[in-house]
């Protein structure tokens, strides 16, 4: 993530994905005609809960560029045969 105030000189910091939410649901104007979605989302940071090494903290609190290495594979790091044996 990149803070809105970032420039080419803004330092980068590696981080972890936060376990906290960054967006919070907020009600929209219910009186508006043809409201499709009754909620919108706005940034919300609970500074008491957000982890200091998290992506949210780095870009929203410290105002640095957050670089978070991620993987697409969400498979648990176990041998599949072990799980198969457990299930049978």
C-alpha positions as CSV (number, residue, x, y, z in Angstrom):
1,X,0.0,0.0,0.0
2,X,1.0,3.6,-0.6
3,X,-0.1,6.5,1.5
4,X,-1.7,9.4,-0.3
5,X,1.1,11.7,0.9
6,X,3.9,9.5,-0.6
7,X,6.5,10.9,-2.9
8,X,9.3,9.1,-4.8
9,X,11.5,9.8,-1.8
10,X,9.1,8.1,0.7
11,X,10.8,5.1,2.3
12,X,9.6,1.5,1.8
13,X,9.1,-1.0,4.7
14,X,8.3,-4.7,4.5
15,X,5.3,-5.8,6.5
16,X,2.8,-8.5,7.2
17,X,-0.8,-8.6,6.2
18,X,-2.8,-7.2,9.2
19,X,-5.3,-9.3,11.0
20,X,-7.4,-6.2,11.4
21,X,-9.9,-4.8,8.9
22,X,-9.0,-1.5,7.2
23,X,-12.5,-0.8,5.9
24,X,-15.6,-0.5,8.0
25,X,-19.2,-0.6,6.7
26,X,-21.0,2.7,7.0
27,X,-24.7,3.3,6.3
28,X,-25.6,5.3,3.2
29,X,-28.4,7.7,2.7
30,X,-31.5,5.5,3.0
31,X,-33.8,8.2,1.6
32,X,-32.1,8.4,-1.7
33,X,-34.1,7.0,-4.6
34,X,-33.0,3.6,-6.0
35,X,-30.4,2.9,-3.3
36,X,-28.7,-0.3,-4.5
37,X,-26.4,-0.8,-1.6
38,X,-27.4,0.5,1.9
39,X,-23.8,0.5,3.0
40,X,-20.6,2.1,1.8
41,X,-17.1,1.5,3.2
42,X,-14.7,3.9,4.8
43,X,-11.2,3.5,6.2
44,X,-11.1,2.8,10.0
45,X,-8.0,2.0,12.0
46,X,-8.1,0.9,15.6
47,X,-4.6,1.9,16.7
48,X,-5.0,-0.1,19.9
49,X,-5.3,-3.4,17.9
50,X,-3.4,-2.9,14.7
51,X,-0.1,-4.7,14.7
52,X,3.1,-2.5,14.5
53,X,4.6,-4.8,11.8
54,X,1.4,-4.8,9.7
55,X,0.7,-3.3,6.3
56,X,-2.0,-1.1,7.8
57,X,0.3,0.3,10.4
58,X,3.2,1.0,8.0
59,X,1.2,2.9,5.5
60,X,-1.6,4.5,7.6
61,X,0.3,5.3,10.8
62,X,3.9,5.6,9.8
63,X,3.0,7.0,6.4
64,X,5.6,4.7,4.6
65,X,5.1,2.6,1.5
66,X,4.2,-0.9,2.7
67,X,5.6,-3.9,0.8
68,X,4.0,-7.2,1.8
69,X,5.2,-10.5,0.3
70,X,2.2,-12.7,-0.3
71,X,1.4,-16.1,-1.7
72,X,-1.6,-17.2,-3.7
73,X,-1.5,-20.8,-2.5
74,X,-3.7,-20.9,0.6
75,X,-3.3,-24.7,1.0
76,X,-2.1,-25.6,4.5
77,X,1.6,-26.8,4.5
78,X,0.7,-30.4,5.3
79,X,1.2,-33.6,3.3
80,X,-2.1,-34.3,1.5
81,X,-1.8,-38.0,2.2
82,X,-1.8,-37.2,5.9
83,X,-5.1,-35.5,5.5
84,X,-6.5,-38.2,3.3
85,X,-5.5,-40.9,5.9
86,X,-7.1,-38.8,8.7
87,X,-10.4,-38.6,6.7
88,X,-10.6,-42.3,5.8
